[in-house]
Amino acid sequence: MFSRILVPLDQSALAEQATGTAAAIARASKAEIGLVLAHEMAPYDGVLAASWSDAKTPEESIYVRTIAEELAKGANLTVDGCVETGNPVDVICRRAREIDADLIVMTSHGRTGFSRMWLGSVADGVVREASVPVLMLRPMDEKHHRLTEAPLFHRILVPLDGSAASSAILAAAGNMARASGGTLVLARVITPIPLLAFTEGMSMYPTAIVDEDATEQVADTAREELDDLARSLERDGLKVETDVVIGERIANAILEMAKAKSADLIAITTHGRGASRLVVGSVADKILRASHLPLLLLHPHAAERANTDHGQPMRATA
């Protein structure tokens, strides 16, 4: 299961909402929690700007230490935190490497809002750059207290497209299911195959008519592949269900499956391959916009960054 969970903070109540879910996962996994806050330099040059930025650090350190102590005491966990200077995306991803985190838990926006990108600019950047899975939570009422008990995820929908890239999320999804004793629902959406027609010159072209036999044959193959994968995961002690549907709109089909299967989490890689590729800004984008469910996201080809140490951790152990 997970051993080290990183929670980014930005001194907003919305960002703090991730701590309750992170604590629940940490307790079930016997994991530690790391908190990180990015201290951004003032966006202009000069001695006064540098002095103002330096003066903010003690206040931010006290804030992070206070939350770490609250979590350690209230959730009986080992929690540490630090403030690091730099761009928030770079700070979060660097800190994840520094502490060897295997999961980042964050709300889909803190200060940045939804206006520019589907996740907010910081969250979007973390999903693209992090080399570990990112659990992206939907924001709740701002009055929600950071120590409020959060439920674990019991039915995790995992959309796959037959590629190794789409299957990369399975390890994290399996750890999430182990933490709760939950079920993985492996899902596959098959797009209809068009019937081919021939020109007088005997060249082929697709028509608007669906080749039902060919489509069903592909669906049958997908069912066999998912069943084989399910048996392998079950041998590892996981509870697994499978479902294959035929649909032209992949994101809509996934959302309908999530509803039909009573899923409380969707776990997906941020890209796969071919016509069914799962990319941020495409299928995953549509799912986040249309669904109230949190997402467990993984970018399988995240760039590796140099592990540079900035800031001293503050540890609080219950």
N, C-alpha and C positions, 0 to 999 in steps of 0.2 A: 504494500500500500504506500501511500505518500509518506515521506519522512520529513520534508521541510517545505513549508508553505509561505510564500511571500505575499504581503498585502500592501499595495501602494496607497499612500495617503496624500491629501492636498489641503488639509485643514477644513474640509467641507463635511457636512453631515452626510451627504450622499456617498462620498468616498468611504466614510466610516462604516456604512452599512455592510460592507464586505466582511467586517471583522466577525460578525455573528456566524455567518456561514463558514468562514475559515476556521473558526473555533470549533464548530460542530464536526467538520471534517478532520481537524487535528486530533480531537478527542477520540474519534472512532479509529483513526489510523495510528494513534500514539505518535503523532508528528509534532514538530516544533513550528513556531510561527515567527517570521521575521517581518518587521514593519519598516517601510522606507518612505521618506519624504524628500522630494527634490527641491533644493533651494536654488531658485533661479536668480541670477544676477540682474540688476536693473538694466533695462534695454537702452542705456546710453552710457557714454564714457565719462571719465573724470574721477577725481578723488572723492567727491561727495557721494557719487553713485556707489563706489566701492565701500565706503564707510557705512552707508545705509544698508547695503546688502549684508555686510558682516554683522551689523547690529541685529539683524533679524534672526541669525542662527541660534542664539541662546533661547529665544522665545519658541522657535520651532523644535529645538531639542527637548525643552520642557514638555511641549505638547505631545511629541512622540513617546517620551518616557512615561507620561501620565497614562496614555492608552495602553502601553505595554504592561504597566503595573496593574491596571484595571483588568485586562484580559488574563494575566497570569493568576491573579487572585480570584476572579469570578469564574474562570473556566478550568482552573487547576492545570495550567499549561506552562511550558517554558516559552517565553516570548522575549525577543530582543528587537531593538529598533535603532535606526540611525538616520541622520540627515546628511545628504550628499549634495554637493553643488554641481549643477549642470542642467542640461536639457532633460525634462522629465522622462521621455522615452528612453534616452541613453542611460539615465540613472537607474531606472527600474530594471532594464535588461541587464545592465552591468551588475547590479546588486543580486539579481537572481543567479548569475554565474558565481559571484563571490561566495554566496552561502550555499551553493549547490542545491538550489531550490528545484523541486520537481513539479511545482504547481504555483501559478500566480492567480490570486483571487481578487477581482476588482469589480466595481460597479461600472456600468457602461458610460457614465459621465460623472465628472465631479464639477470642477469649475468650467470645463470647456463646453458643455451643453451638446445638443443634437444638431445645431444649426448648420455646421459645415460638413460633417461626415456622419455616416450612419452610427458610429460608436462615439463620436467625439474625437478630436485629433490625437489626444494622448492614448486613449484606449486603442484606437485604430493602429497607431504606431507600435504599441506593445504587441498586439496580435501579429503584426507583420514581422517584427524584429526579434521577438523572444524565441529562444530555443527550447522552451518548455511549454506545456499546455497552459492556456489561459481560461479560467472560469469567469465568464462575463455575466454578471448579475443584472437584472432589470432594476432600476431605481424604484424605491418605495416612498411612502410619505416621508417627508423630511423630518417629521417628529419621531420616526422610528429610532429607538436608542441603539447605540452600537453594541451593547451587551445583550440585546434581546435574543433569546434562544431562536436558532434557525433550524428548520427541519433538514434532514438529509434527503438525497435524491433516491427514489426507490424504483423508478421506471425510466430507463435511459435509452432514448432512441438514437441509433447510430446509423445514419444514412451512408451507404457504401455504393461504389460504382464499378467494383471489380478490379480497381487499380491498387497497387501497393501503397500509393500516396494516400488514398482515402482510408486504407486500413491502418494508417499510422496512429490514428486516434484511439485505437482499440485498447492499448495499454493503459492510457489514462482513464478511459471509460470503464475499463475493468476494475481499476483501483477505486473509482468512485462507487461502483456497484458493491465491491467488497466492503467498503466502509459502512454501507447501510444494509448489507444483505439484500441488495436490490437486484433487479433483473435488467439485462441488456436486451434490447429489441433491435436486432439487426434488420435493416430495411434496404430494399433495392427498388428503384423506380426504372422501369423499362419504357423507353419511348417507342411508340408504334413504328414499325418498319413499313415504308411505302412499297406498294406493288410496283414492279418495274415493267415498263413497256418498251417496245422496240420500234425504231424508225424503219423506213424502207431500206436504209443502209445498214440495218441490223445493229445500230448502236443503241445502248440502253439509256433510259432516263426515268427518274422516279415520278410517280403519279400522285394524285391527292388521295388515292384509294389505299387503305391499309391492307397490307398482306397479313391477314390474321394468322395463318399457319406459321409463317416465319416469325412473327412477333411472339406467338405462344411458345415456339421452340426456344427462342432466346430466353423467355421467362422461365421455362422449365429448367434450362441450364443454370440460370441464376438461382433458382430454388435449390438445386442440387449443391451448388457452390456454397450458399449460405448454410445449408444443413451440415455440410462437412465442416465449415468454420465453427458452427454452433457446437458440434460434438467435440471439437478440439478445445474450445473455451470451457465447456462443461467438465472436461477432464481436469481442468485447472480449478474446479470448484465453483464456477460461476453458473448462475441461472440465466438461461438464454432462450429467447423466442426469435422467430424469423417471420418476415413478411415481404412478399414481392407483389408490386402492383404495376399496372400498365397505365401510363399517363403522359400527356404531351407537355405539361408544365411541371417541371421537377419540383420546384419550391412549393407550389400548391399541393402537390401530391404528398410531399414530406409533412407539411402542416396538417393535412387531413389524416395522415397515418399517426402523427403525434396525438391528435385528438382522439382518434379511434382506439389507440393503445393506452390512453391515459398517461402519456409520458409527462414527467415533470422536469426533464432536462433533455436537450438535444446536443449530441456530441458529434462534431464534424471537423474534418480537415478543411483548411481554407482554400485548397485546390486539389483537384483530381486530374482527370484527363478527358480528352475527347469532347463530344457534344454535351456530356453530363458533368463537365468540370465544375468543381465546387470552389468558387473563388470569392474572396472578399469583394464586395461590390456587385456580386451576381446572385448566386443561389443563397449563400449565407446572408448577404445583405437583405434579400427579400424575406428570408425567414425571420431575421431580427425585427424588421419593420412590421411584419404582420403577426408575429407571435408574442405572447406575454412571457414565454418560457425563457429561462437562462440558457446560455450556450457554453459548451466546453469546446474551445477552439485550439487548433494546432496548425502552425505553419511548418510543414515538414522540411523545408529547405531554408530555414532562417539562417541569416548570416552569422558567423561566429565573430565575436568582438574580443578585443584584448581585455584581459581581466586586470583592471587597474583599481587598486584599493584607495577609496576616498571616504573619510569619516570613520569615527570610532563607534562600534556597536555599544548599545546600552542594554544590558541583560536584566530581566526580571523573572525570577522563578518562584512559582507557588510552592 
